[in-house]
Amino acid sequence: MIEREFAHLHPDYDGSLHMTLPPGIVDQVIDNGWAERHPLAGKFGLPDHIVMVYGPRDEAELEVVVALVRASHAHACPAVTATDN
């Protein structure tokens, strides 16, 4: 999001996350109800594909959020994630 940050987790009482997703999946993630576009997306030099992902409420939702964090990391560090798999 800024410099090397691709995602961050909010306090446990909220559990939501801000992250930068690959541009090609942002609309689908939002349409599926997993996230909303960050109010500063595309402003002040920030990427337009920053979102707030809602905190998971159960194990199934946690799996989706983990997949989104992995997608965010892969988008931010394609060379690193390609060698890790």
N, C-alpha and C positions, 0 to 999 in steps of 0.2 A: 504494500500500500504506500508506504513511504520508505525510501531507500531499499533495504533488504527484507522488509516485512511483507509477507504474503497473506497472513491471517493473524488474528488475535482473539482470545477467548475473554468474554466478560465475566464478572463475578458470578459465583455459583448460584446466587439467588435469582439470577437472570438466565445465565447459561447460553446466551446468544453469542454469535461470533461475527466479526467483520472479516471479510476476505475478498481477495481479488480472484475472480474466476476466469477461466478462458472465455473470451467474448462470445464464442459460438454456443455456449450453454446457458448464458445468463438469463435470456428470456424464458427458456424452458424451465429452469429452476424457479424463477419467479412465478410463471404460469402454474406450476405444480404446487405452489403454496409453501415452498421451503424457505423463501427469502423475499426481501424487498430491496430495491435499489437504494444505495446509500444516498442521503440527501446532498452530499458533496461530490457525487460521482460526476466526472467530466468537468469539474470546476477547479479553479486554482491550481491547474496543472496535474490534478489527480486523474487516474484512469476512469473511463466511463463504465467499467465493468466491476466496480466495487459494490458489494452487497452486504446486507446484514442477514445472516442465516439464523433462523429461530432456534432456540435451545431445544434439544431433544427431550421428549417426555418419557420415552421408554427405550428398550434395547433396539427395537426395529428402527426407530427414528435415529438412534445413535449411529447405526450402521450407515444410514444415508448421509448424516453429517460427516462421519469419518470419510466416506467416499468423496464428499465435496472438499474437505480439507486436503485430501490426496490430490484431487484435481487441481486445486489452487497451488499446491506445492509443485506439481508437475509442470504447470503453466509457468511458474516463476523460475524453475530450475530444470529445464528439459534435459540438459546434459547430465546432471546429477541423478535424476530419477531414472533415466534410461540405463545407467550403469548399475543402479540399485536393484532393478527387477530381475 
